[in-house]
Amino acid sequence: MLKKISVLFVLIVGAYLVFNNLEKKEKEEVVFPVVKEEESTAIELCFYKENLVKDGLYDKALLKMSLNKDKVSGEFRNLPAETDSKVGEFSGTVSPVIPEMMARIADAWWNSYAEGMNVTEELRIIFGEGTASVGFGEMVDRGDGVYVYKDKENIGYWQDLTDVSCDFLDDKILVEKFIRENIKDLSPEKPVLGGSWYSYNIKVNPQNKSGEFTYEDGHIIGVATFTYERDGESVNIQNILKIK
């Protein structure tokens, strides 16, 4: 009888230990996933404008925007043919879609560069339905060297840019910059009377990877066509041919 009780006791203790170990193991294996806030992905938008003014001269403007929820950053370049250019990066906030306009409004601070001077100024952009318009108006110093619109209710939106692919715009930016910085090596002829080449009126066609530029040394003016290849930030200009 005693032997049977001992065996029964051993069985009960063994069952308890097995059950307890399984329960402990189950608890150890339960891993609760860490719920992370979904990372937002920035939306990249690009816009461009090119209007012929006269004699092969163009007013140009380009706009790159990166949207992340209610934040915006980017670059705006205003490149008129006959007056000084103004370029620079900006950052700020962007509104939700305004139903009456079917557009959004970006209110930003633009670190602009023009005529050798850097100025921080207010910049308002209305964009939507494939276009973007940049607001221009009278600016006043708010007292600390930062310029703001004198009257936000009286801003003119005359810079109408059309949406383009960002690769298209990058081609234009990088190729134009490369030609300006390397014109002395790219010109198909030598300057005269001790002059130095500089280039303007650069036209780039990203669709067929070609373009045209005007070069001048203060004495003579020429026009040449070219083709190009771009690999990331690297540009290779080829087949330069003088046409004028």
Secondary structure by P-SEA (a helix, b strand, c coil): caaaaaaaaaaaaaaaaaaaaaaaaaaaacccccccccbbbbbbbbbbbbbbccccccbbbbbbbbbccccccbbbbbbbccbbbbbbcbbbbbbcccccccbbbbbbbbbcccccbbbbbbbbbbbcccbbbbbbccccccccccccccccccccccbbbbbccaaaaaaaaaaaaaaaaccccccccccccbbbbbbcccccccccccbbbbbbcccccccccccccccccbbbbccccccc
